[in-house]
Amino acid sequence: MDQPKQYHLQENLNDFFNFKKTPLNTQRIEDFFSVLEKNESPMHFFLEALVSSELWQGWQISPNPYLPMIMQVGSDIDHFAAMQPEPAYHSKKHMMDVCVTLSYLLCHENESSVSDIWMISKQEKWLLLLGAAMHDLGHPGLINAFSYELEKKSLALLKALLNKIGTDSDLIDEVLNTLTPWILATDHGQYSALINRLLSPQPSHTDCLAMILVEADLVSSVLPKRGRELTRRLTEEWALPYPDLSNSLANQSGYIKFLKSLKFISPYSVTAGIPEILKSTTIQNEN
């Protein structure tokens, strides 16, 4: 009898990022996430495999002061998960999703018609990965009571973490100054304003990079199968603190409204076919 093939996370990541990228190849993406979750790994181990992948090694910088930060964030996420039950949706699984989808968007870079305003340096890529790993650091499974509430708490946790490991204070200030507008943009209450600024005649480079992180945060939620599973998890997460919102998601009306509010406008998402995936998923749920 054949033995089941041993799972190697780094090989899986290399295969996933190296396959011939075709718009609307949702099955490949969904299969990857299914295998990733089935072979659940600590966040630190996942990030170690991700940054060692051929894709990220191709973007390596020397020196790379962000790499130890990324790995420490992974260890802290594992620590939080061990101390108390994670939220059903905003768990380390979600952080892995966002790190993978960020990488997936960025690996379409050479196929995209990228204007100067959307160009991303290697240094910015590593900072985006740090942002993807920590954007929901310490998330309690609640909704913001006021703008940026939870996003600012995650940034404060990152600052404390970097101080704890002895990071140079000037480097901490540099990292936080760069990450703050990107992380604040992941507050979904700010989404429409971000879209409007990006559709203006002169969008800023900062908003472009923030949009990449925001899109990475949202891609999994618009996949046809995974989107339904993530909706179920969010329904569970909101069941006690927000029963009305939870019920709205459970009967699909809230999810359809959410899908209709989204626009994937970065050249990376457009090349990856994410707008078409969003359109297809919306139609499926409406029917």
Backbone as JSON, one array per atom type, in Angstrom:
{
  "sequence": "MDQPKQYHLQENLNDFFNFKKTPLNTQRIEDFFSVLEKNESPMHFFLEALVSSELWQGWQISPNPYLPMIMQVGSDIDHFAAMQPEPAYHSKKHMMDVCVTLSYLLCHENESSVSDIWMISKQEKWLLLLGAAMHDLGHPGLINAFSYELEKKSLALLKALLNKIGTDSDLIDEVLNTLTPWILATDHGQYSALINRLLSPQPSHTDCLAMILVEADLVSSVLPKRGRELTRRLTEEWALPYPDLSNSLANQSGYIKFLKSLKFISPYSVTAGIPEILKSTTIQNEN",
  "N": [[0.85, -1.2, 0.0], [0.58, 2.2, -0.87], [2.47, 4.72, 0.75], [1.37, 7.75, 2.36], [2.27, 10.86, 0.87], [4.91, 12.73, 2.24], [4.54, 15.86, 3.83], [5.99, 18.84, 2.86], [6.52, 21.97, 3.75], [8.06, 24.17, 2.73], [8.74, 23.25, 0.15], [6.18, 23.04, -0.89], [5.42, 25.73, -0.89], [7.29, 26.77, -2.71], [6.51, 25.4, -5.05], [3.93, 26.4, -5.35], [4.29, 29.18, -5.79], [5.78, 29.09, -8.08], [4.3, 28.02, -10.15], [2.79, 28.18, -13.43], [1.36, 31.18, -13.79], [-1.97, 31.88, -14.01], [-4.77, 33.84, -14.73], [-7.75, 33.53, -12.79], [-7.25, 31.01, -11.78], [-8.45, 29.59, -9.56], [-8.75, 27.12, -8.31], [-6.19, 26.11, -7.85], [-5.23, 27.92, -5.93], [-7.1, 27.56, -3.85], [-6.7, 24.84, -3.26], [-4.09, 24.93, -2.3], [-4.36, 26.43, 0.09], [-6.03, 24.71, 1.49], [-4.39, 22.45, 1.9], [-2.36, 23.66, 3.39], [-3.7, 24.36, 5.76], [-4.55, 21.85, 6.64], [-2.15, 20.66, 7.33], [-1.3, 21.97, 9.72], [0.87, 24.43, 10.96], [3.12, 25.92, 13.36], [3.16, 29.52, 13.59], [5.69, 30.74, 13.51], [7.27, 28.73, 12.32], [6.0, 28.54, 9.84], [6.52, 31.13, 8.78], [9.29, 31.04, 8.68], [9.67, 29.11, 6.68], [8.44, 30.47, 4.58], [10.0, 32.84, 4.2], [12.29, 31.63, 3.42], [11.7, 30.63, 0.98], [12.02, 30.26, -2.6], [10.98, 32.46, -3.9], [10.97, 34.64, -1.99], [13.66, 34.63, -1.31], [14.7, 35.53, -3.65], [14.14, 38.17, -3.44], [15.76, 39.03, -1.48], [17.56, 41.19, 0.75], [20.56, 42.83, 1.8], [22.18, 44.34, 4.42], [19.42, 42.7, 6.16], [17.3, 44.02, 8.13], [14.68, 43.52, 8.77], [13.99, 40.9, 8.77], [14.55, 39.46, 11.3], [12.59, 40.75, 12.79], [10.2, 39.93, 11.59], [10.3, 37.18, 12.13], [10.21, 37.25, 14.93], [7.69, 38.32, 15.34], [6.19, 36.14, 14.42], [6.8, 34.25, 16.45], [5.62, 35.54, 18.64], [2.93, 35.54, 17.9], [2.44, 32.79, 18.01], [2.84, 32.49, 20.74], [0.73, 34.02, 21.85], [-1.4, 32.48, 20.89], [-1.03, 30.16, 22.33], [-1.51, 30.97, 24.89], [-4.2, 31.67, 25.18], [-7.47, 30.86, 23.8], [-7.71, 31.33, 20.29], [-9.37, 33.87, 18.26], [-12.1, 32.87, 16.12], [-11.92, 33.64, 13.43], [-9.92, 35.75, 13.18], [-7.24, 34.59, 13.54], [-4.04, 32.84, 13.76], [-4.16, 31.45, 11.41], [-5.42, 33.21, 9.69], [-3.45, 35.21, 9.54], [-1.46, 33.77, 8.23], [-2.79, 33.32, 5.79], [-2.85, 35.97, 4.79], [-0.14, 36.59, 4.51], [0.56, 34.71, 2.56], [-1.14, 35.44, 0.42], [-0.3, 38.06, -0.04], [2.31, 37.51, -0.96], [1.59, 36.04, -3.21], [0.3, 37.99, -4.77], [2.46, 39.76, -5.2], [4.18, 38.16, -6.67], [3.31, 38.37, -9.22], [4.43, 40.54, -10.28], [6.32, 40.97, -12.43], [4.74, 40.49, -14.61], [2.92, 42.44, -14.7], [1.62, 45.61, -15.78], [3.15, 47.94, -14.43], [3.01, 51.1, -13.14], [5.19, 53.83, -12.17], [4.33, 54.75, -9.68], [3.26, 52.55, -8.46], [5.37, 50.83, -8.18], [7.36, 48.59, -6.29], [9.93, 48.43, -4.03], [12.6, 46.14, -3.07], [13.13, 46.4, -0.34], [10.72, 47.56, 0.53], [9.01, 45.43, 0.0], [9.76, 43.56, 1.98], [9.04, 44.98, 4.23], [6.29, 45.12, 3.8], [5.7, 42.41, 4.1], [6.3, 42.1, 6.81], [4.26, 43.77, 7.77], [2.01, 42.32, 6.91], [2.26, 40.02, 8.48], [1.92, 41.04, 11.07], [-0.4, 42.56, 11.18], [-2.85, 42.06, 12.45], [-2.08, 41.6, 15.04], [-2.51, 40.35, 18.26], [-5.29, 40.45, 18.09], [-8.58, 40.7, 19.37], [-10.92, 39.56, 18.41], [-12.99, 41.3, 18.04], [-14.9, 44.18, 16.85], [-13.83, 47.39, 15.74], [-14.37, 49.92, 18.12], [-14.03, 52.55, 17.73], [-12.47, 54.53, 15.15], [-9.59, 52.95, 13.89], [-8.98, 51.61, 16.24], [-8.23, 48.85, 16.95], [-6.17, 48.46, 15.15], [-4.24, 50.33, 15.94], [-3.61, 49.25, 18.41], [-2.38, 46.87, 17.64], [-0.11, 47.92, 16.39], [1.07, 49.13, 18.61], [1.68, 46.85, 20.1], [3.58, 45.73, 18.39], [5.61, 47.65, 18.55], [6.31, 47.38, 21.28], [7.23, 44.77, 21.21], [9.48, 44.98, 19.5], [11.08, 46.67, 21.0], [11.52, 44.96, 23.13], [13.19, 42.99, 22.08], [15.44, 44.4, 21.72], [15.81, 46.14, 19.53], [17.24, 48.74, 17.58], [16.45, 52.08, 18.42], [16.06, 54.12, 16.51], [15.65, 52.62, 14.22], [13.29, 51.31, 14.92], [11.54, 53.51, 14.97], [11.65, 54.22, 12.26], [10.55, 51.94, 11.01], [7.97, 51.84, 12.16], [6.94, 54.31, 11.34], [6.77, 53.86, 8.62], [5.09, 51.59, 8.44], [2.71, 52.34, 9.76], [0.64, 53.95, 8.26], [-0.1, 51.99, 6.4], [-1.04, 49.84, 7.99], [-3.13, 51.09, 9.38], [-4.83, 51.48, 7.27], [-6.0, 49.01, 6.97], [-8.2, 48.96, 8.56], [-11.46, 48.38, 8.0], [-13.38, 50.3, 7.85], [-12.2, 52.44, 6.69], [-11.94, 51.87, 4.08], [-13.39, 52.7, 1.72], [-12.61, 55.39, 1.51], [-9.89, 55.09, 1.02], [-9.95, 53.81, -1.5], [-11.12, 55.88, -3.03], [-9.11, 57.83, -2.88], [-7.09, 56.54, -4.28], [-8.17, 56.42, -6.8], [-8.08, 58.98, -7.6], [-6.62, 61.76, -9.5], [-3.88, 61.96, -8.76], [-2.65, 59.71, -7.03], [-1.04, 58.65, -3.95], [2.16, 57.12, -3.33], [2.35, 55.85, -0.9], [-0.34, 55.23, -0.33], [-0.77, 53.43, -2.4], [0.87, 51.25, -1.65], [-0.35, 50.65, 0.76], [-2.78, 49.75, -0.23], [-2.03, 47.37, -1.47], [-1.48, 45.77, 0.77], [-4.01, 45.81, 1.97], [-5.55, 44.55, -0.04], [-4.3, 42.03, 0.0], [-5.19, 41.23, 2.46], [-7.81, 40.7, 1.9], [-8.16, 38.92, -0.23], [-8.48, 36.07, 0.19], [-11.04, 35.97, 1.19], [-12.71, 36.29, -0.97], [-12.51, 34.11, -2.53], [-14.16, 31.32, -4.05], [-14.79, 28.88, -2.54], [-13.24, 29.02, -0.17], [-13.92, 31.54, 0.72], [-16.54, 31.18, 1.64], [-16.06, 29.47, 3.82], [-14.47, 31.12, 5.45], [-16.31, 33.09, 5.97], [-18.08, 31.63, 7.54], [-16.45, 31.24, 9.77], [-16.14, 33.88, 10.66], [-18.75, 34.44, 11.29], [-19.03, 32.74, 13.48], [-17.13, 33.94, 15.19], [-18.32, 36.41, 15.72], [-20.66, 35.72, 16.97], [-21.37, 35.88, 19.75], [-20.57, 38.6, 20.66], [-21.7, 40.23, 18.64], [-24.49, 39.52, 17.67], [-26.46, 40.21, 15.72], [-25.01, 41.02, 13.44], [-23.65, 38.64, 13.03], [-25.75, 36.91, 12.38], [-26.58, 38.09, 10.0], [-24.41, 37.55, 8.33], [-24.59, 34.79, 8.36], [-26.91, 34.22, 6.9], [-26.14, 34.98, 4.42], [-26.7, 37.51, 3.34], [-25.22, 39.62, 4.43], [-22.65, 38.88, 3.63], [-22.81, 39.0, 0.82], [-23.29, 41.73, 0.51], [-20.88, 42.69, 1.5], [-19.08, 41.61, -0.45], [-19.91, 43.04, -2.71], [-19.04, 45.53, -2.06], [-16.38, 45.64, -2.57], [-13.35, 46.4, -4.38], [-10.79, 45.47, -6.45], [-7.99, 46.94, -7.34], [-5.28, 47.29, -7.75], [-2.42, 46.94, -9.94], [-1.24, 44.47, -9.56], [-3.2, 42.77, -8.46], [-5.05, 42.89, -10.55], [-3.63, 41.67, -12.67], [-3.39, 39.15, -11.57], [-5.95, 38.28, -11.76], [-7.9, 38.76, -9.83], [-10.15, 40.61, -9.71], [-11.95, 39.34, -11.49], [-12.38, 36.92, -10.19], [-13.66, 37.87, -7.88], [-16.02, 38.91, -9.07], [-17.18, 36.55, -10.11], [-17.55, 35.02, -7.75], [-19.35, 36.65, -6.38], [-21.61, 36.52, -8.05], [-22.18, 33.76, -7.86], [-22.94, 33.57, -5.14], [-25.15, 35.24, -5.06], [-26.89, 33.74, -6.54]],
  "CA": [[0.0, 0.0, 0.0], [1.4, 3.4, -0.97], [2.5, 5.59, 1.91], [1.02, 9.13, 2.0], [3.43, 11.71, 0.61], [5.22, 13.61, 3.35], [4.29, 17.26, 3.52], [7.13, 19.74, 3.05], [5.94, 23.3, 3.59], [8.84, 25.02, 1.85], [8.56, 22.74, -1.22], [4.84, 23.41, -1.31], [5.44, 27.17, -1.18], [8.03, 26.96, -3.98], [5.66, 24.92, -6.15], [2.78, 27.29, -5.49], [4.7, 30.45, -6.38], [6.45, 28.88, -9.37], [3.45, 27.5, -11.21], [2.44, 29.14, -14.48], [0.28, 31.98, -13.21], [-3.07, 32.08, -14.95], [-5.92, 34.43, -14.08], [-8.9, 32.7, -12.46], [-6.86, 29.68, -11.36], [-8.86, 29.54, -8.15], [-8.59, 25.78, -7.75], [-4.82, 26.01, -7.37], [-5.13, 28.7, -4.7], [-7.92, 26.91, -2.82], [-6.03, 23.6, -2.88], [-2.92, 25.26, -1.48], [-4.8, 26.8, 1.44], [-6.57, 23.51, 2.13], [-3.26, 21.64, 2.36], [-1.68, 24.43, 4.43], [-4.44, 24.24, 7.02], [-4.55, 20.44, 7.05], [-0.85, 20.42, 7.93], [-1.15, 23.21, 10.48], [2.2, 24.65, 11.51], [3.28, 27.16, 14.14], [3.37, 30.7, 12.75], [7.12, 30.94, 13.35], [7.74, 27.74, 11.34], [5.46, 28.95, 8.55], [7.25, 32.3, 8.3], [10.64, 30.6, 8.36], [9.59, 28.48, 5.37], [8.07, 31.48, 3.57], [11.13, 33.74, 3.88], [13.33, 30.8, 2.8], [11.23, 30.19, -0.33], [12.76, 30.82, -3.73], [10.42, 33.78, -4.2], [11.46, 35.66, -1.07], [15.11, 34.7, -1.41], [14.97, 36.36, -4.81], [13.97, 39.57, -3.03], [16.57, 39.23, -0.28], [18.4, 42.38, 0.85], [21.65, 42.64, 2.76], [21.59, 43.55, 5.51], [17.96, 42.66, 6.21], [16.92, 44.2, 9.54], [13.27, 43.21, 8.96], [13.83, 39.46, 8.91], [14.34, 39.06, 12.7], [11.31, 41.29, 13.26], [9.16, 39.04, 11.07], [10.36, 35.93, 12.87], [9.77, 37.49, 16.3], [6.22, 38.43, 15.28], [5.69, 34.78, 14.36], [6.9, 33.65, 17.78], [4.63, 36.17, 19.52], [1.61, 35.03, 17.51], [2.35, 31.45, 18.6], [2.72, 32.66, 22.2], [-0.65, 34.45, 22.12], [-2.29, 31.35, 20.61], [-0.86, 29.17, 23.39], [-1.98, 31.53, 26.16], [-5.67, 31.7, 25.22], [-8.06, 30.47, 22.51], [-7.7, 32.36, 19.26], [-10.66, 34.13, 17.6], [-12.38, 31.89, 15.06], [-11.45, 34.16, 12.14], [-8.66, 36.5, 13.3], [-6.29, 33.68, 14.17], [-2.8, 32.75, 12.99], [-4.52, 31.0, 10.07], [-5.68, 34.41, 8.89], [-2.18, 35.85, 9.27], [-0.82, 32.97, 7.18], [-3.5, 33.65, 4.56], [-2.47, 37.29, 4.29], [1.26, 36.5, 4.07], [0.58, 33.96, 1.29], [-1.78, 36.21, -0.66], [0.62, 39.15, -0.36], [3.36, 36.93, -1.8], [0.95, 35.66, -4.47], [0.12, 39.21, -5.57], [3.75, 40.31, -5.58], [4.88, 37.32, -7.65], [2.83, 38.75, -10.55], [5.03, 41.84, -10.55], [6.96, 41.08, -13.74], [3.73, 40.37, -15.67], [1.99, 43.56, -14.58], [2.01, 46.92, -16.3], [3.23, 48.68, -13.18], [3.51, 52.46, -13.24], [6.18, 54.16, -11.13], [3.68, 54.96, -8.39], [2.96, 51.23, -7.89], [6.59, 50.03, -8.07], [7.67, 48.22, -4.9], [11.32, 48.04, -3.88], [12.8, 44.94, -2.24], [12.97, 46.81, 1.06], [9.28, 47.72, 0.78], [8.41, 44.09, 0.02], [9.99, 42.97, 3.3], [8.21, 45.73, 5.18], [4.92, 44.67, 3.58], [5.56, 41.1, 4.72], [6.19, 42.37, 8.25], [2.91, 44.28, 8.0], [1.04, 41.22, 6.74], [2.38, 39.11, 9.61], [1.54, 41.62, 12.36], [-1.48, 43.55, 11.07], [-3.89, 41.75, 13.44], [-1.39, 41.11, 16.24], [-3.29, 40.51, 19.49], [-6.7, 40.75, 17.77], [-9.46, 40.05, 20.34], [-12.14, 39.05, 17.8], [-14.01, 42.34, 18.14], [-14.91, 45.23, 15.84], [-13.4, 48.69, 16.28], [-15.37, 50.8, 18.73], [-13.76, 53.84, 17.09], [-11.55, 54.35, 14.03], [-8.21, 52.51, 14.09], [-8.75, 51.13, 17.61], [-7.47, 47.61, 17.02], [-4.95, 48.61, 14.35], [-3.26, 51.03, 16.78], [-3.17, 48.31, 19.45], [-1.42, 45.97, 17.01], [1.13, 48.68, 16.21], [1.68, 49.29, 19.94], [2.27, 45.55, 20.44], [4.79, 45.58, 17.59], [6.63, 48.52, 19.13], [6.77, 46.75, 22.51], [7.98, 43.57, 20.82], [10.77, 45.39, 18.96], [11.87, 47.14, 22.14], [11.87, 43.81, 23.96], [14.31, 42.25, 21.48], [16.6, 45.29, 21.66], [15.97, 46.79, 18.22], [17.67, 50.14, 17.63], [15.27, 52.95, 18.51], [15.85, 54.82, 15.24], [15.07, 51.65, 13.28], [11.89, 51.13, 15.33], [10.79, 54.69, 14.49], [11.57, 54.13, 10.79], [9.61, 50.87, 10.67], [6.61, 52.22, 12.55], [6.51, 55.41, 10.47], [6.41, 53.29, 7.31], [3.98, 50.64, 8.55], [1.48, 52.87, 10.35], [-0.45, 54.22, 7.31], [-0.54, 50.73, 5.78], [-1.82, 49.07, 8.96], [-4.38, 51.82, 9.63], [-5.69, 51.29, 6.1], [-6.71, 47.72, 7.06], [-9.49, 49.22, 9.2], [-12.35, 48.35, 6.84], [-14.15, 51.55, 7.82], [-11.45, 53.41, 5.89], [-11.72, 51.27, 2.76], [-13.92, 53.55, 0.63], [-11.77, 56.59, 1.4], [-8.65, 54.67, 0.36], [-10.27, 53.6, -2.92], [-11.33, 57.19, -3.65], [-7.81, 58.5, -3.03], [-6.33, 55.85, -5.32], [-8.78, 56.71, -8.09], [-7.88, 60.4, -7.88], [-5.59, 61.95, -10.54], [-2.52, 61.82, -8.26], [-2.58, 58.9, -5.81], [0.28, 58.62, -3.33], [2.83, 55.81, -3.28], [1.98, 55.25, 0.39], [-1.67, 54.62, -0.48], [-0.64, 52.25, -3.28], [1.39, 50.14, -0.86], [-1.4, 50.29, 1.71], [-3.78, 48.99, -0.97], [-1.51, 46.01, -1.66], [-1.7, 45.05, 2.02], [-5.46, 45.65, 2.14], [-5.99, 43.51, -0.97], [-3.82, 40.75, 0.52], [-6.06, 40.92, 3.6], [-9.17, 40.41, 1.44], [-8.23, 37.97, -1.34], [-9.02, 34.77, 0.58], [-12.48, 36.1, 1.46], [-13.49, 36.32, -2.2], [-12.39, 32.82, -3.22], [-15.5, 30.72, -4.01], [-14.98, 27.94, -1.44], [-12.63, 29.52, 1.06], [-14.7, 32.68, 1.17], [-17.68, 30.68, 2.46], [-15.52, 28.96, 5.08], [-14.05, 32.25, 6.27], [-17.55, 33.72, 6.43], [-18.57, 30.82, 8.66], [-15.6, 31.52, 10.93], [-16.45, 35.2, 11.17], [-20.06, 34.29, 11.92], [-18.76, 32.16, 14.81], [-16.41, 34.93, 15.99], [-19.22, 37.5, 16.09], [-21.93, 35.18, 17.49], [-21.68, 36.41, 21.09], [-20.54, 40.06, 20.81], [-22.48, 40.94, 17.61], [-25.38, 38.5, 17.12], [-27.16, 40.66, 14.51], [-24.05, 40.92, 12.33], [-23.4, 37.22, 12.82], [-26.91, 36.36, 11.66], [-26.56, 38.63, 8.64], [-23.44, 36.76, 7.58], [-25.06, 33.4, 8.27], [-27.91, 34.08, 5.83], [-25.47, 35.39, 3.18], [-26.96, 38.88, 2.9], [-24.08, 40.45, 4.82], [-21.49, 38.51, 2.83], [-23.01, 39.54, -0.52], [-23.09, 43.18, 0.63], [-19.42, 42.86, 1.63], [-18.46, 41.36, -1.75], [-20.26, 44.12, -3.63], [-18.36, 46.77, -1.66], [-14.95, 45.51, -2.82], [-12.75, 46.68, -5.68], [-9.37, 45.15, -6.5], [-7.57, 47.89, -8.38], [-3.83, 47.34, -7.98], [-2.02, 46.18, -11.14], [-0.89, 43.12, -9.14], [-4.45, 42.03, -8.38], [-5.65, 42.81, -11.88], [-2.9, 40.65, -13.41], [-3.69, 37.85, -10.96], [-7.34, 37.93, -12.06], [-8.74, 38.83, -8.63], [-11.46, 41.21, -9.97], [-12.83, 38.35, -12.12], [-12.75, 35.98, -9.13], [-14.67, 38.57, -7.07], [-17.28, 38.96, -9.82], [-17.72, 35.2, -10.18], [-18.0, 34.64, -6.41], [-20.55, 37.44, -6.06], [-22.73, 35.93, -8.82], [-22.52, 32.46, -7.27], [-23.64, 33.75, -3.87], [-26.46, 35.83, -5.35], [-27.76, 32.7, -7.1]],
  "C": [[0.88, 1.25, 0.0], [1.31, 4.2, 0.32], [2.09, 7.0, 1.48], [2.27, 9.97, 1.85], [3.65, 12.65, 1.77], [5.08, 15.06, 2.92], [5.53, 18.09, 3.84], [6.65, 21.15, 2.72], [6.74, 24.14, 2.59], [8.74, 24.56, 0.39], [7.19, 23.14, -1.75], [4.77, 24.89, -1.69], [6.16, 27.43, -2.51], [7.18, 26.54, -5.17], [4.52, 25.9, -6.41], [3.17, 28.59, -6.19], [5.31, 30.29, -7.77], [5.54, 28.43, -10.49], [3.11, 28.6, -12.21], [1.2, 29.9, -14.05], [-0.77, 32.3, -14.28], [-4.23, 32.74, -14.21], [-7.05, 33.42, -13.9], [-8.52, 31.27, -12.07], [-7.16, 29.51, -9.88], [-8.62, 28.18, -7.53], [-7.19, 25.61, -7.17], [-4.67, 26.73, -6.03], [-5.88, 28.0, -3.57], [-7.25, 25.62, -2.34], [-4.84, 23.88, -1.98], [-3.34, 25.59, -0.05], [-5.35, 25.59, 2.19], [-5.45, 22.64, 2.69], [-2.51, 22.34, 3.5], [-2.37, 24.28, 5.78], [-4.46, 22.8, 7.54], [-3.27, 20.09, 7.78], [-0.46, 21.64, 8.76], [0.23, 23.29, 11.14], [2.18, 25.85, 12.44], [3.57, 28.32, 13.2], [4.86, 30.93, 12.5], [7.68, 29.99, 12.29], [7.25, 28.11, 9.94], [6.26, 30.11, 7.96], [8.69, 31.94, 7.92], [10.67, 29.94, 6.97], [9.31, 29.5, 4.28], [9.27, 32.34, 3.19], [12.29, 32.96, 3.26], [12.93, 30.31, 1.42], [12.05, 30.87, -1.42], [12.28, 32.23, -4.05], [11.04, 34.84, -3.31], [12.98, 35.74, -1.06], [15.54, 35.53, -2.62], [14.83, 37.84, -4.52], [14.84, 39.91, -1.81], [17.39, 40.52, -0.38], [19.46, 42.12, 1.9], [22.22, 44.01, 3.15], [20.07, 43.62, 5.46], [17.51, 42.79, 7.67], [15.48, 43.77, 9.83], [13.03, 41.73, 9.2], [13.68, 39.02, 10.37], [13.05, 39.6, 13.29], [10.16, 40.36, 12.84], [9.13, 37.74, 11.87], [9.9, 36.12, 14.31], [8.26, 37.67, 16.36], [5.6, 37.04, 15.23], [5.71, 34.1, 15.71], [5.87, 34.23, 18.73], [3.22, 35.71, 19.19], [1.41, 33.63, 18.09], [2.16, 31.54, 20.11], [1.3, 33.05, 22.58], [-1.62, 33.28, 21.95], [-2.2, 30.29, 21.71], [-1.45, 29.65, 24.72], [-3.49, 31.5, 26.3], [-6.22, 31.32, 23.85], [-8.05, 31.64, 21.52], [-9.12, 32.65, 18.78], [-10.86, 33.17, 16.43], [-11.85, 32.35, 13.7], [-10.07, 34.8, 12.26], [-7.62, 35.71, 14.09], [-5.0, 33.68, 13.35], [-3.07, 32.21, 11.59], [-4.76, 32.19, 9.14], [-4.37, 35.11, 8.55], [-1.39, 35.1, 8.2], [-1.46, 33.27, 5.82], [-2.96, 34.94, 3.95], [-1.03, 37.3, 3.81], [1.36, 35.77, 2.73], [-0.01, 34.8, 0.16], [-0.96, 37.44, -1.02], [1.71, 38.64, -1.31], [2.81, 36.58, -3.18], [0.74, 36.88, -5.37], [1.46, 39.72, -6.08], [4.45, 39.47, -6.64], [4.36, 37.55, -9.07], [3.47, 40.06, -11.04], [5.57, 41.96, -11.97], [5.97, 40.98, -14.9], [2.8, 41.57, -15.71], [2.54, 44.79, -15.29], [2.0, 47.88, -15.11], [3.79, 50.07, -13.43], [4.44, 52.75, -12.07], [5.54, 54.24, -9.75], [3.38, 53.65, -7.68], [4.2, 50.36, -7.75], [6.94, 49.8, -6.6], [9.12, 47.75, -4.83], [11.42, 46.77, -3.04], [12.63, 45.27, -0.77], [11.5, 46.94, 1.42], [8.57, 46.38, 0.81], [8.56, 43.46, 1.41], [9.18, 43.68, 4.38], [6.74, 45.35, 5.02], [4.7, 43.29, 4.2], [5.49, 41.23, 6.24], [4.8, 42.87, 8.59], [1.85, 43.2, 7.89], [1.06, 40.29, 7.94], [1.8, 39.7, 10.89], [0.26, 42.46, 12.33], [-2.64, 43.31, 12.03], [-3.29, 41.19, 14.72], [-2.23, 41.41, 17.48], [-4.77, 40.76, 19.26], [-7.63, 39.98, 18.73], [-10.74, 39.47, 19.74], [-13.3, 40.02, 17.89], [-13.89, 43.32, 16.98], [-14.46, 46.54, 16.5], [-14.57, 49.45, 16.9], [-15.2, 52.23, 18.2], [-12.66, 53.59, 16.05], [-10.15, 53.97, 14.51], [-7.94, 51.9, 15.47], [-7.84, 49.91, 17.64], [-6.16, 47.7, 16.24], [-3.86, 49.31, 15.17], [-2.75, 50.12, 17.9], [-2.15, 47.32, 18.88], [-0.08, 46.66, 16.81], [1.84, 48.88, 17.55], [2.32, 47.98, 20.39], [3.56, 45.32, 19.66], [5.92, 46.43, 18.18], [7.19, 47.91, 20.41], [7.63, 45.53, 22.21], [9.38, 43.95, 20.34], [11.67, 45.94, 20.06], [12.36, 45.97, 22.98], [13.08, 43.06, 23.4], [15.52, 43.16, 21.22], [16.85, 45.94, 20.32], [16.36, 48.25, 18.41], [16.46, 51.07, 17.55], [15.0, 53.71, 17.21], [15.23, 53.89, 14.2], [13.61, 51.38, 13.62], [11.04, 52.29, 14.8], [10.6, 54.62, 12.98], [10.52, 53.1, 10.37], [8.18, 51.28, 10.99], [6.08, 53.36, 11.68], [6.08, 54.89, 9.1], [5.16, 52.44, 7.42], [2.66, 51.29, 8.95], [0.39, 53.19, 9.33], [-0.96, 52.97, 6.61], [-1.45, 49.96, 6.73], [-3.14, 49.76, 9.25], [-5.35, 51.64, 8.47], [-6.44, 49.96, 6.14], [-7.96, 47.82, 7.92], [-10.53, 49.35, 8.07], [-13.25, 49.59, 6.76], [-13.48, 52.62, 6.98], [-11.32, 52.99, 4.43], [-12.19, 52.18, 1.62], [-13.07, 54.79, 0.42], [-10.45, 56.26, 0.7], [-8.87, 54.48, -1.14], [-10.4, 54.94, -3.64], [-10.01, 57.92, -3.86], [-7.01, 57.86, -4.16], [-6.89, 56.11, -6.72], [-8.69, 58.19, -8.46], [-6.76, 60.57, -8.91], [-4.16, 61.71, -10.05], [-2.49, 61.03, -6.95], [-1.16, 58.89, -5.25], [0.84, 57.21, -3.36], [2.47, 55.09, -1.98], [0.63, 54.57, 0.3], [-1.62, 53.4, -1.39], [-0.14, 51.04, -2.49], [0.39, 49.7, 0.2], [-2.46, 49.43, 1.03], [-3.32, 47.56, -1.22], [-1.75, 45.19, -0.4], [-3.18, 44.8, 2.25], [-5.99, 44.56, 1.21], [-5.54, 42.13, -0.51], [-4.69, 40.28, 1.68], [-7.43, 40.4, 3.15], [-9.26, 39.27, 0.42], [-8.89, 36.65, -0.93], [-10.54, 34.82, 0.77], [-13.33, 36.13, 0.21], [-13.3, 35.05, -3.03], [-13.7, 32.05, -3.05], [-15.74, 29.76, -2.84], [-14.45, 28.51, -0.13], [-13.39, 30.72, 1.6], [-15.88, 32.26, 2.04], [-17.2, 30.16, 3.8], [-15.1, 30.1, 6.0], [-15.26, 33.03, 6.78], [-18.13, 32.95, 7.61], [-17.75, 31.1, 9.93], [-15.89, 32.89, 11.53], [-17.82, 35.21, 11.84], [-19.9, 33.73, 13.34], [-18.09, 33.18, 15.74], [-17.34, 36.02, 16.52], [-20.48, 37.03, 16.82], [-22.31, 35.77, 18.84], [-21.64, 37.94, 21.14], [-21.44, 40.81, 19.82], [-23.47, 39.98, 16.96], [-26.1, 38.93, 15.83], [-26.25, 40.57, 13.28], [-23.76, 39.47, 12.0], [-24.52, 36.58, 12.03], [-26.96, 36.84, 10.22], [-25.58, 37.86, 7.76], [-23.94, 35.34, 7.34], [-26.08, 33.22, 7.15], [-27.44, 34.68, 4.5], [-25.69, 36.85, 2.78], [-25.79, 39.8, 3.24], [-22.85, 40.16, 3.97], [-21.62, 39.07, 1.42], [-22.79, 41.05, -0.52], [-21.59, 43.5, 0.72], [-18.74, 42.68, 0.27], [-18.71, 42.52, -2.71], [-19.56, 45.43, -3.3], [-16.9, 46.78, -2.08], [-14.57, 45.89, -4.25], [-11.26, 46.35, -5.57], [-8.78, 45.92, -7.67], [-6.07, 47.94, -8.6], [-3.48, 46.55, -9.24], [-1.65, 44.74, -10.8], [-2.15, 42.25, -9.07], [-5.11, 41.85, -9.73], [-4.97, 41.72, -12.7], [-3.21, 39.26, -12.88], [-5.14, 37.42, -11.18], [-8.28, 38.03, -10.88], [-10.09, 39.53, -8.89], [-12.45, 40.22, -10.6], [-13.29, 37.3, -11.09], [-13.84, 36.6, -8.25], [-16.02, 38.59, -7.78], [-17.95, 37.6, -9.85], [-18.29, 34.75, -8.82], [-19.27, 35.38, -6.02], [-21.77, 36.85, -6.78], [-23.16, 34.59, -8.23], [-23.33, 32.62, -5.99], [-25.02, 34.37, -4.07], [-27.42, 34.75, -5.85], [-28.03, 31.58, -6.11]]
}
